[in-house]
Amino acid sequence: MNKFDISRRRSLEALAGFLAGSPLLKGQIDPIRDHARVPGIKELLTSFEFEAVMYSKQTRAVYDYRAYGEESEFTLRRNRLAFDWVQLVKKQTTASAAQTATELFGTKMAFPLMVSPTALHGDLDKDAEQATHKGAAAASGTPMILSNNSTLSFDKVMPAAPSPMWIQLYPKQAMDANKTYLEPAIAQGAKAVVVTIDQQSSTYERSLHDRNLNALGGGRGRFGGGGPAPAANPYRMSTGRLWYEWKFFDELRDFVKVPILAKGILTAEDAKLALEHGVDGIYVSNHGGRSLDYGPSTLEVLPEIVDAVAGKVPVVFDSGLRRGSDVLKALALGANAVCLGRVPLWGLGAYGATGVTRVLEIIQAELVQAMLQSGCTSLDSINRKIVLPNFP
Ligand SMILES: Cc1cc2nc3c(=O)[nH]c(=O)nc-3n(C[C@H](O)[C@H](O)[C@H](O)COP(=O)(O)O)c2cc1C
């Protein structure tokens, strides 16, 4: 072979060398996922940093399912922007601690903070919702709402830790199915039932792309575990939820004797209708921007809903909270307590139960800090005077 002949092996070597220096390959390298060192939990200072660690530790599909918002994700972004549009009024206090304990439907809380119901914690940690419940309980007994789509059932999660739990329900048209799901959980100690009425259909575009990738054999996680994706419903329309009616609450009341909350309320009108149908609590939520894109952020509609409810029942709030100061703003605009959806998931996916504890402790500490900076030494002293909303 003379030196100008090129063997198959040499040509492959040459191609490999070309690709190694090629922008094509560089474009596939993910600078966050591939960083060499995962920081220790004590190095993290804000909830946002837990998201980056969770991203680096989980598969793309598992991350995307937690991150996505509906369609163009405008409402997802707006949930965050809304907190930027509310100014806090600075006021001096000499106090170094604040009173933060409260009670909602007999559920005692050291802070007006709970864990929102979110699906499938088993994707993030082998101990699934048991880890979240343990982690939340270790953060001053933070209560948790178990999702209707949890990896583990209520009877497995409840005994894992001492803090209180509520249970969430996606209404089923056959009332018996709701009964079969709720009654054992209530008997095992679920202190309230949260009925989610907002996500009647959804297109998770990021997850749909991942599902297609999984179908090609890559990755693991929610859609297919590396095997073929379920093809029956390519657009993930939740056709099982399109029948929702207000009278569902009247029918549920026949056998649910613990407090019932309606989750997903975004207008004063719907809050009033829910009250007419006997709910014990209004839960203002847009499913973390996962329901109707171009719908409002929850913070913008909170004041009109609080006015419509007029103190008749407690108002719970979620969607977009990432900071203690966000919690303070929601309380100032009239929420009695708030829930966190993605924040504890970031903790769980980054460091398991310990991560849930730490990220909740950060929010709790930030809340106290924000309260004191705004001159509030107790939950009772938080009111609309401490905020200046400037919504567009
Ligand atoms: C990954 C994920 C799964 C969710 N699963 C449920 C669910 O099963 N039931 C439900 O009522 N809400 C569910 N939600 C909505 C949350 O309860 C909550 O309303 C939302 O996450 C709050 O917004 P945040 O994530 O910005 O805090 C889910 C949200 C996320 C991010």
PDBQT file of the ligand as one rigid body, heavy atoms in Angstrom, charges set to zero:
ROOT
HETATM    1  C1  LIG A 401     -44.507  18.077  37.242  1.00  0.00    +0.000 C 
HETATM    2  C2  LIG A 401     -45.822  18.596  37.723  1.00  0.00    +0.000 A 
HETATM    3  C3  LIG A 401     -46.849  17.705  37.966  1.00  0.00    +0.000 A 
HETATM    4  C4  LIG A 401     -48.067  18.165  38.435  1.00  0.00    +0.000 A 
HETATM    5  N1  LIG A 401     -49.033  17.262  38.744  1.00  0.00    +0.000 NA
HETATM    6  C5  LIG A 401     -50.200  17.703  39.273  1.00  0.00    +0.000 A 
HETATM    7  C6  LIG A 401     -51.189  16.769  39.700  1.00  0.00    +0.000 A 
HETATM    8  O1  LIG A 401     -51.027  15.561  39.584  1.00  0.00    +0.000 OA
HETATM    9  N2  LIG A 401     -52.319  17.274  40.241  1.00  0.00    +0.000 N 
HETATM   10  C7  LIG A 401     -52.537  18.629  40.384  1.00  0.00    +0.000 A 
HETATM   11  O2  LIG A 401     -53.579  19.046  40.892  1.00  0.00    +0.000 OA
HETATM   12  N3  LIG A 401     -51.605  19.517  40.005  1.00  0.00    +0.000 NA
HETATM   13  C8  LIG A 401     -50.454  19.087  39.472  1.00  0.00    +0.000 A 
HETATM   14  N4  LIG A 401     -49.502  19.989  39.124  1.00  0.00    +0.000 N 
HETATM   15  C9  LIG A 401     -49.711  21.432  39.410  1.00  0.00    +0.000 C 
HETATM   16  C10 LIG A 401     -49.226  21.743  40.839  1.00  0.00    +0.000 C 
HETATM   17  O3  LIG A 401     -50.101  21.245  41.808  1.00  0.00    +0.000 OA
HETATM   18  C11 LIG A 401     -49.145  23.270  41.071  1.00  0.00    +0.000 C 
HETATM   19  O4  LIG A 401     -50.395  23.848  40.802  1.00  0.00    +0.000 OA
HETATM   20  C12 LIG A 401     -48.061  23.961  40.272  1.00  0.00    +0.000 C 
HETATM   21  O5  LIG A 401     -46.915  23.155  40.157  1.00  0.00    +0.000 OA
HETATM   22  C13 LIG A 401     -47.703  25.273  40.941  1.00  0.00    +0.000 C 
HETATM   23  O6  LIG A 401     -46.798  25.995  40.183  1.00  0.00    +0.000 OA
HETATM   24  P1  LIG A 401     -45.211  26.021  40.472  1.00  0.00    +0.000 P 
HETATM   25  O7  LIG A 401     -44.686  24.735  39.963  1.00  0.00    +0.000 OA
HETATM   26  O8  LIG A 401     -44.774  27.177  39.676  1.00  0.00    +0.000 OA
HETATM   27  O9  LIG A 401     -45.040  26.176  41.955  1.00  0.00    +0.000 OA
HETATM   28  C14 LIG A 401     -48.281  19.556  38.632  1.00  0.00    +0.000 A 
HETATM   29  C15 LIG A 401     -47.253  20.447  38.369  1.00  0.00    +0.000 A 
HETATM   30  C16 LIG A 401     -46.024  19.990  37.929  1.00  0.00    +0.000 A 
HETATM   31  C17 LIG A 401     -44.920  20.977  37.685  1.00  0.00    +0.000 C 
ENDROOT
TORSDOF 0
